[in-house]
Amino acid sequence: MADTLARRIARGLLVAFYAVAGVGHFVFVDAVVRIVPSVVPAPRAVVLLTGACELAGAVGLMLPRWRRAAGWALAAYALCVWPANVQHAIIDLSGGTGLPIWYHAPRLLFQPLIIWWALWASGAVRRVPAQAGTQSHERRRP
């Protein structure tokens, strides 16, 4: 798989995104704990653990040996924290306090893009979705 300039830029941005988010889990622990859904046990420990996971994923993306595994892990992570993002939106929008809809709507709508971004930038997937269905009918050589 070719490590194109576009993929390297996307990966660099993703590293920065997850590094900042990971540090944020340690700096703003109490604020992040407030958005953890009530069904999650030990919310403070989970916030610290997820911050460490974001930082580990960012580091993994920078290391060729671990890059694809980090991409899969960060994609799974983004899927798993989606309920917390929904909870955050519910808290902020139902109480009329906190962040407005223009913050939450894009965050929730772009979550699938963040999942794809982690997979593509890490090389875990080789094609962009539009190319996935286009295959040559020519016989491939073994």
MDTraj code that builds the backbone (N, CA, C; nanometers):
import mdtraj as md
import numpy as np

residues = "MET ALA ASP THR LEU ALA ARG ARG ILE ALA ARG GLY LEU LEU VAL ALA PHE TYR ALA VAL ALA GLY VAL GLY HIS PHE VAL PHE VAL ASP ALA VAL VAL ARG ILE VAL PRO SER VAL VAL PRO ALA PRO ARG ALA VAL VAL LEU LEU THR GLY ALA CYS GLU LEU ALA GLY ALA VAL GLY LEU MET LEU PRO ARG TRP ARG ARG ALA ALA GLY TRP ALA LEU ALA ALA TYR ALA LEU CYS VAL TRP PRO ALA ASN VAL GLN HIS ALA ILE ILE ASP LEU SER GLY GLY THR GLY LEU PRO ILE TRP TYR HIS ALA PRO ARG LEU LEU PHE GLN PRO LEU ILE ILE TRP TRP ALA LEU TRP ALA SER GLY ALA VAL ARG ARG VAL PRO ALA GLN ALA GLY THR GLN SER HIS GLU ARG ARG ARG PRO".split()
xyz = np.array([
    [0.0838, -0.1177, 0.0000],
    [0.0000, 0.0000, 0.0000],
    [0.0883, 0.1241, 0.0000],
    [0.0551, 0.2169, -0.0853],
    [0.1326, 0.3401, -0.0942],
    [0.0942, 0.4346, 0.0195],
    [0.1944, 0.4876, 0.0835],
    [0.1722, 0.5858, 0.1893],
    [0.1779, 0.7231, 0.1240],
    [0.0651, 0.7673, 0.0722],
    [0.0580, 0.8905, -0.0048],
    [0.0702, 1.0132, 0.0854],
    [0.0947, 1.1259, 0.0223],
    [0.1013, 1.2519, 0.0964],
    [-0.0327, 1.2791, 0.1667],
    [-0.1415, 1.2530, 0.0961],
    [-0.2737, 1.2762, 0.1562],
    [-0.2927, 1.1900, 0.2806],
    [-0.2503, 1.0647, 0.2733],
    [-0.2645, 0.9749, 0.3884],
    [-0.1749, 1.0216, 0.5030],
    [-0.0545, 1.0665, 0.4733],
    [0.0365, 1.1149, 0.5791],
    [-0.0196, 1.2403, 0.6456],
    [-0.0763, 1.3301, 0.5667],
    [-0.1367, 1.4519, 0.6235],
    [-0.2566, 1.4145, 0.7099],
    [-0.3426, 1.3270, 0.6585],
    [-0.4607, 1.2834, 0.7350],
    [-0.4181, 1.2168, 0.8654],
    [-0.3127, 1.1373, 0.8589],
    [-0.2630, 1.0694, 0.9794],
    [-0.2068, 1.1706, 1.0782],
    [-0.1324, 1.2695, 1.0300],
    [-0.0782, 1.3730, 1.1186],
    [-0.1881, 1.4506, 1.1891],
    [-0.2929, 1.4835, 1.1151],
    [-0.4060, 1.5544, 1.1754],
    [-0.4770, 1.4661, 1.2786],
    [-0.4884, 1.3378, 1.2470],
    [-0.5515, 1.2451, 1.3403],
    [-0.4686, 1.2281, 1.4673],
    [-0.3366, 1.2225, 1.4517],
    [-0.2476, 1.2161, 1.5685],
    [-0.2713, 1.3386, 1.6572],
    [-0.2750, 1.4564, 1.5961],
    [-0.2967, 1.5797, 1.6726],
    [-0.4341, 1.5781, 1.7402],
    [-0.5353, 1.5352, 1.6679],
    [-0.6720, 1.5289, 1.7201],
    [-0.6782, 1.4405, 1.8446],
    [-0.6242, 1.3186, 1.8345],
    [-0.6314, 1.2265, 1.9476],
    [-0.5350, 1.2646, 2.0601],
    [-0.4228, 1.3268, 2.0275],
    [-0.3306, 1.3715, 2.1325],
    [-0.3958, 1.4819, 2.2166],
    [-0.4576, 1.5778, 2.1491],
    [-0.5255, 1.6868, 2.2213],
    [-0.6424, 1.6308, 2.3034],
    [-0.7211, 1.5423, 2.2434],
    [-0.8344, 1.4824, 2.3159],
    [-0.7857, 1.4014, 2.4359],
    [-0.6783, 1.3256, 2.4176],
    [-0.6248, 1.2449, 2.5273],
    [-0.5769, 1.3300, 2.6429],
    [-0.5042, 1.4357, 2.6119],
    [-0.4580, 1.5271, 2.7161],
    [-0.5785, 1.5921, 2.7847],
    [-0.6806, 1.6249, 2.7060],
    [-0.8016, 1.6854, 2.7614],
    [-0.8693, 1.5978, 2.8655],
    [-0.8618, 1.4665, 2.8477],
    [-0.9201, 1.3756, 2.9460],
    [-0.8496, 1.3860, 3.0820],
    [-0.7234, 1.4216, 3.0803],
    [-0.6479, 1.4362, 3.2057],
    [-0.6590, 1.5763, 3.2635],
    [-0.6694, 1.6768, 3.1780],
    [-0.6763, 1.8159, 3.2239],
    [-0.8171, 1.8517, 3.2711],
    [-0.9183, 1.8020, 3.2000],
    [-1.0583, 1.8359, 3.2303],
    [-1.1361, 1.7130, 3.2776],
    [-1.0766, 1.6380, 3.3693],
    [-1.1352, 1.5110, 3.4139],
    [-1.2797, 1.5301, 3.4601],
    [-1.3052, 1.6253, 3.5478],
    [-1.4399, 1.6422, 3.6041],
    [-1.5425, 1.6749, 3.4960],
    [-1.5056, 1.7582, 3.4001],
    [-1.5982, 1.7929, 3.2911],
    [-1.6293, 1.6706, 3.2059],
    [-1.5294, 1.5886, 3.1794],
    [-1.5513, 1.4692, 3.0969],
    [-1.6308, 1.3650, 3.1752],
    [-1.6078, 1.3533, 3.3039],
    [-1.6831, 1.2574, 3.3870],
    [-1.8327, 1.2885, 3.3789],
    [-1.8696, 1.4157, 3.3712],
    [-2.0115, 1.4538, 3.3688],
    [-2.0854, 1.4010, 3.2459],
    [-2.0154, 1.3703, 3.1371],
    [-2.0848, 1.3235, 3.0166],
    [-2.0835, 1.1713, 3.0026],
    [-2.0227, 1.1022, 3.0961],
    [-2.0196, 0.9563, 3.0904],
    [-2.1599, 0.9047, 3.1223],
    [-2.2156, 0.8191, 3.0347],
    [-2.3493, 0.7648, 3.0630],
    [-2.3535, 0.6933, 3.1979],
    [-2.4672, 0.6996, 3.2640],
    [-2.4813, 0.6462, 3.4005],
    [-2.4610, 0.4945, 3.4083],
    [-2.4736, 0.4241, 3.2972],
    [-2.4553, 0.2780, 3.2992],
    [-2.3080, 0.2379, 3.3033],
    [-2.2195, 0.3338, 3.2843],
    [-2.0759, 0.3046, 3.2845],
    [-2.0247, 0.3096, 3.4285],
    [-1.9659, 0.2000, 3.4762],
    [-1.9141, 0.1993, 3.6135],
    [-1.7823, 0.2776, 3.6228],
    [-1.7535, 0.3276, 3.7410],
    [-1.6277, 0.3984, 3.7701],
    [-1.5956, 0.5032, 3.6636],
    [-1.6816, 0.6040, 3.6478],
    [-1.6635, 0.7001, 3.5394],
    [-1.5283, 0.7722, 3.5405],
    [-1.4783, 0.8072, 3.6562],
    [-1.3483, 0.8765, 3.6618],
    [-1.2372, 0.7868, 3.6081],
    [-1.2365, 0.6625, 3.6495],
    [-1.1352, 0.5683, 3.6012],
    [-1.1498, 0.5471, 3.4505],
    [-1.2741, 0.5404, 3.4019],
    [-1.2975, 0.5222, 3.2591],
    [-1.2474, 0.6430, 3.1808],
    [-1.2707, 0.7622, 3.2317],
    [-1.2227, 0.8834, 3.1639],
    [-1.0704, 0.8823, 3.1543],
    [-1.0042, 0.8485, 3.2645],
    [-0.8574, 0.8440, 3.2619],
    [-0.8069, 0.7339, 3.1681],
    [-0.8731, 0.6200, 3.1696],
    [-0.8346, 0.5098, 3.0817],
    [-0.8557, 0.5471, 2.9350],
    [-0.9682, 0.6101, 2.9051],
    [-0.9927, 0.6475, 2.7653],
    [-0.8962, 0.7563, 2.7192],
    [-0.8584, 0.8455, 2.8084],
    [-0.7559, 0.9441, 2.7729],
    [-0.6242, 0.8765, 2.7402],
    [-0.5883, 0.7766, 2.8202],
    [-0.4651, 0.7014, 2.7933],
    [-0.4757, 0.6261, 2.6610],
    [-0.5942, 0.5732, 2.6308],
    [-0.6143, 0.5034, 2.5024],
    [-0.5984, 0.5981, 2.3849],
    [-0.6513, 0.7182, 2.3971],
    [-0.6357, 0.8167, 2.2892],
    [-0.4894, 0.8516, 2.2682],
    [-0.4165, 0.8698, 2.3765],
    [-0.2738, 0.9006, 2.3648],
    [-0.1962, 0.7828, 2.3059],
    [-0.2280, 0.6618, 2.3500],
    [-0.1618, 0.5424, 2.2961],
    [-0.1927, 0.5267, 2.1478],
    [-0.3165, 0.5536, 2.1088],
    [-0.3533, 0.5469, 1.9672],
    [-0.2779, 0.6485, 1.8839],
    [-0.2626, 0.7692, 1.9362],
    [-0.1875, 0.8721, 1.8645],
    [-0.0422, 0.8292, 1.8445],
    [0.0179, 0.7748, 1.9488],
    [0.1556, 0.7250, 1.9379],
    [0.1623, 0.6094, 1.8384],
    [0.0667, 0.5179, 1.8484],
    [0.0634, 0.4027, 1.7581],
    [0.0553, 0.4427, 1.6122],
    [-0.0189, 0.5483, 1.5828],
    [-0.0289, 0.5961, 1.4444],
    [0.1059, 0.6439, 1.3901],
    [0.1939, 0.6877, 1.4777],
    [0.3245, 0.7382, 1.4348],
    [0.4268, 0.6267, 1.4140],
    [0.3971, 0.5076, 1.4625],
    [0.4910, 0.3961, 1.4539],
    [0.4459, 0.2980, 1.3460],
    [0.5211, 0.2852, 1.2370],
    [0.4766, 0.1987, 1.1270],
    [0.4370, 0.0581, 1.1706],
    [0.5082, 0.0014, 1.2638],
    [0.4770, -0.1347, 1.3085],
    [0.3382, -0.1447, 1.3720],
    [0.2944, -0.0400, 1.4383],
    [0.1681, -0.0410, 1.5126],
    [0.0568, 0.0387, 1.4453],
    [0.0862, 0.1003, 1.3313],
    [-0.0063, 0.1949, 1.2688],
    [-0.1432, 0.1344, 1.2366],
    [-0.1463, 0.0208, 1.1714],
    [-0.2753, -0.0383, 1.1332],
    [-0.3544, -0.0811, 1.2573],
    [-0.2871, -0.1398, 1.3552],
    [-0.3560, -0.1792, 1.4787],
    [-0.4120, -0.0560, 1.5489],
    [-0.3359, 0.0515, 1.5507],
    [-0.3837, 0.1760, 1.6119],
    [-0.5053, 0.2296, 1.5378],
    [-0.5047, 0.2185, 1.4053],
    [-0.6197, 0.2633, 1.3263],
    [-0.7457, 0.1857, 1.3608],
    [-0.7338, 0.0532, 1.3689],
    [-0.8490, -0.0292, 1.4073],
    [-0.8938, 0.0037, 1.5495],
    [-0.7979, 0.0205, 1.6401],
    [-0.8317, 0.0500, 1.7795],
    [-0.9007, 0.1857, 1.7921],
    [-0.8504, 0.2864, 1.7219],
    [-0.9116, 0.4193, 1.7303],
    [-1.0496, 0.4213, 1.6638],
    [-1.0675, 0.3435, 1.5586],
    [-1.1995, 0.3345, 1.4960],
    [-1.2985, 0.2706, 1.5934],
    [-1.2570, 0.1630, 1.6583],
    [-1.3430, 0.0975, 1.7579],
    [-1.3705, 0.1916, 1.8747],
    [-1.2685, 0.2626, 1.9159],
    [-1.2819, 0.3580, 2.0259],
    [-1.3863, 0.4655, 1.9909],
    [-1.3752, 0.5218, 1.8694],
    [-1.4697, 0.6262, 1.8280],
    [-1.6123, 0.5731, 1.8277],
    [-1.6298, 0.4485, 1.7910],
    [-1.7619, 0.3878, 1.7944],
    [-1.8102, 0.3705, 1.9389],
    [-1.7226, 0.3281, 2.0258],
    [-1.7591, 0.3023, 2.1659],
    [-1.7907, 0.4289, 2.2449],
    [-1.7285, 0.5413, 2.2106],
    [-1.7561, 0.6644, 2.2855],
    [-1.8730, 0.7447, 2.2283],
    [-1.9280, 0.6964, 2.1184],
    [-2.0432, 0.7650, 2.0594],
    [-2.1550, 0.7849, 2.1607],
    [-2.1905, 0.6844, 2.2439],
    [-2.2960, 0.7071, 2.3438],
    [-2.2634, 0.8220, 2.4407],
    [-2.1381, 0.8392, 2.4758],
    [-2.1016, 0.9514, 2.5637],
    [-2.1235, 1.0837, 2.4917],
    [-2.0964, 1.0868, 2.3622],
    [-2.1205, 1.2093, 2.2856],
    [-2.2698, 1.2406, 2.2778],
    [-2.3509, 1.1362, 2.2634],
    [-2.4967, 1.1549, 2.2642],
    [-2.5415, 1.2053, 2.4013],
    [-2.4890, 1.1435, 2.5068],
    [-2.5212, 1.1861, 2.6434],
    [-2.4831, 1.3324, 2.6660],
    [-2.3674, 1.3699, 2.6165],
    [-2.3213, 1.5091, 2.6294],
    [-2.4202, 1.6033, 2.5615],
    [-2.4652, 1.5684, 2.4407],
    [-2.5613, 1.6523, 2.3689],
    [-2.6929, 1.6617, 2.4456],
    [-2.7390, 1.5502, 2.4988],
    [-2.8658, 1.5495, 2.5743],
    [-2.8552, 1.6404, 2.6966],
    [-2.7458, 1.6287, 2.7686],
    [-2.7266, 1.7115, 2.8884],
    [-2.7266, 1.8596, 2.8522],
    [-2.6457, 1.8943, 2.7522],
    [-2.6325, 2.0358, 2.7158],
    [-2.7605, 2.0930, 2.6563],
    [-2.8254, 2.0177, 2.5693],
    [-2.9402, 2.0721, 2.4973],
    [-3.0694, 2.0665, 2.5775],
    [-3.0847, 1.9693, 2.6658],
    [-3.2080, 1.9613, 2.7437],
    [-3.2114, 2.0636, 2.8559],
    [-3.0936, 2.1001, 2.9059],
    [-3.0893, 2.1963, 3.0152],
    [-3.0723, 2.3398, 2.9694],
    [-3.0442, 2.3576, 2.8417],
    [-3.0229, 2.4934, 2.7911],
    [-2.8917, 2.5531, 2.8377],
    [-2.8071, 2.4696, 2.8940],
    [-2.6766, 2.5163, 2.9386],
    [-2.5695, 2.4383, 2.8630],
    [-2.4521, 2.4848, 2.8674],
    [-2.3446, 2.4121, 2.8001],
    [-2.3329, 2.4499, 2.6547],
    [-2.2825, 2.3572, 2.5755],
    [-2.2546, 2.3839, 2.4352],
    [-2.3816, 2.3752, 2.3505],
    [-2.3901, 2.4573, 2.2440],
    [-2.5119, 2.4625, 2.1619],
    [-2.5177, 2.3506, 2.0568],
    [-2.6306, 2.3459, 1.9877],
    [-2.6535, 2.2445, 1.8851],
    [-2.5489, 2.2500, 1.7751],
    [-2.5008, 2.3684, 1.7398],
    [-2.4026, 2.3780, 1.6313],
    [-2.2709, 2.3096, 1.6673],
    [-2.2476, 2.2834, 1.7950],
    [-2.1317, 2.2039, 1.8363],
    [-2.1665, 2.0544, 1.8310],
    [-2.2802, 2.0186, 1.8878],
    [-2.3150, 1.8776, 1.9022],
    [-2.3570, 1.8111, 1.7711],
    [-2.4337, 1.8797, 1.6884],
    [-2.4826, 1.8172, 1.5640],
    [-2.3666, 1.7719, 1.4747],
    [-2.2708, 1.8584, 1.4440],
    [-2.1590, 1.8099, 1.3609],
    [-2.0793, 1.6984, 1.4292],
    [-2.0615, 1.7101, 1.5592],
    [-1.9851, 1.6082, 1.6325],
    [-2.0504, 1.4712, 1.6184],
    [-2.1815, 1.4659, 1.6324],
    [-2.2518, 1.3384, 1.6214],
    [-2.2610, 1.2915, 1.4767],
    [-2.2858, 1.3830, 1.3853],
    [-2.2988, 1.3451, 1.2441],
    [-2.1656, 1.3012, 1.1825],
    [-2.0554, 1.3584, 1.2291],
    [-1.9257, 1.3258, 1.1710],
    [-1.8566, 1.2072, 1.2381],
    [-1.9201, 1.1477, 1.3373],
    [-1.8581, 1.0329, 1.4050],
    [-1.8247, 0.9199, 1.3066],
    [-1.9125, 0.8860, 1.2115],
    [-1.8735, 0.7834, 1.1135],
    [-1.7518, 0.8250, 1.0303],
    [-1.7415, 0.9534, 1.0004],
    [-1.6251, 1.0020, 0.9266],
    [-1.4974, 0.9856, 1.0083],
    [-1.5040, 1.0100, 1.1375],
    [-1.3874, 0.9931, 1.2243],
    [-1.3464, 0.8455, 1.2281],
    [-1.4444, 0.7570, 1.2287],
    [-1.4146, 0.6134, 1.2260],
    [-1.3434, 0.5776, 1.0957],
    [-1.3982, 0.6237, 0.9826],
    [-1.3353, 0.5978, 0.8531],
    [-1.1973, 0.6611, 0.8465],
    [-1.1832, 0.7829, 0.8977],
    [-1.0571, 0.8561, 0.8966],
    [-0.9473, 0.7742, 0.9648],
    [-0.9788, 0.7174, 1.0801],
    [-0.8801, 0.6349, 1.1519],
    [-0.8403, 0.5133, 1.0697],
    [-0.9368, 0.4509, 1.0048],
    [-0.9074, 0.3317, 0.9247],
    [-0.8257, 0.3660, 0.8002],
    [-0.8632, 0.4719, 0.7323],
    [-0.7935, 0.5085, 0.6081],
    [-0.6547, 0.5660, 0.6358],
    [-0.6450, 0.6605, 0.7293],
    [-0.5165, 0.7263, 0.7564],
    [-0.4122, 0.6282, 0.8087],
    [-0.4576, 0.5245, 0.8760],
    [-0.3648, 0.4253, 0.9322],
    [-0.3262, 0.3181, 0.8308],
    [-0.3985, 0.3135, 0.7207],
    [-0.3735, 0.2083, 0.6228],
    [-0.4484, 0.0798, 0.6536],
    [-0.5368, 0.0828, 0.7528],
    [-0.6150, -0.0363, 0.7861],
    [-0.7101, -0.0719, 0.6726],
    [-0.7579, 0.0288, 0.6005],
    [-0.8332, 0.0063, 0.4769],
    [-0.7538, 0.0684, 0.3643],
    [-0.7601, 0.0091, 0.2496],
    [-0.6738, 0.0501, 0.1397],
    [-0.7413, 0.1417, 0.0390],
    [-0.8717, 0.1416, 0.0351],
    [-0.9430, 0.2211, -0.0647],
    [-1.0395, 0.3165, 0.0035],
    [-1.0680, 0.4256, -0.0643],
    [-1.1738, 0.5135, -0.0156],
    [-1.3061, 0.4491, -0.0529],
    [-1.4150, 0.4768, 0.0185],
    [-1.5421, 0.4085, -0.0066],
    [-1.5893, 0.4137, -0.1517],
    [-1.5705, 0.5250, -0.2229],
    [-1.6166, 0.5357, -0.3610],
    [-1.5428, 0.4382, -0.4524],
    [-1.4216, 0.4018, -0.4174],
    [-1.3430, 0.3103, -0.4996],
    [-1.3680, 0.1649, -0.4631],
    [-1.4242, 0.1389, -0.3497],
    [-1.4369, 0.0014, -0.3013],
    [-1.5202, -0.0857, -0.3944],
    [-1.6228, -0.0307, -0.4565],
    [-1.7089, -0.1100, -0.5429],
    [-1.6588, -0.1217, -0.6854],
    [-1.5569, -0.0491, -0.7220],
    [-1.5066, -0.0523, -0.8583],
    [-1.3899, -0.1474, -0.8673],
    [-1.4133, -0.2555, -0.9373],
    [-1.3076, -0.3536, -0.9584],
    [-1.3032, -0.3871, -1.1060],
    [-1.1876, -0.4178, -1.1516],
    [-1.1706, -0.4570, -1.2905],
    [-1.2270, -0.5980, -1.3096],
    [-1.2841, -0.6232, -1.4255],
    [-1.3329, -0.7563, -1.4556],
    [-1.2232, -0.8449, -1.5123],
    [-1.1051, -0.7896, -1.5232],
    [-0.9928, -0.8675, -1.5726],
    [-0.9515, -0.9701, -1.4696],
    [-0.9019, -1.0787, -1.5198],
    [-0.8551, -1.1848, -1.4309],
    [-0.7226, -1.1419, -1.3667],
    [-0.7161, -1.1569, -1.2379],
    [-0.5949, -1.1197, -1.1662],
    [-0.4970, -1.2354, -1.1666],
    [-0.3727, -1.2023, -1.1784],
    [-0.2694, -1.3048, -1.1730],
    [-0.2355, -1.3364, -1.0284],
    [-0.2084, -1.4646, -0.9997],
    [-0.1750, -1.5023, -0.8622],
    [-0.0429, -1.4468, -0.8164],
])
top = md.Topology()
chain = top.add_chain()
for i, resn in enumerate(residues, 1):
    res = top.add_residue(resn, chain, resSeq=i)
    for name in ("N", "CA", "C"):
        top.add_atom(name, md.element.get_by_symbol(name[0]), res)
traj = md.Trajectory(xyz[None], top)
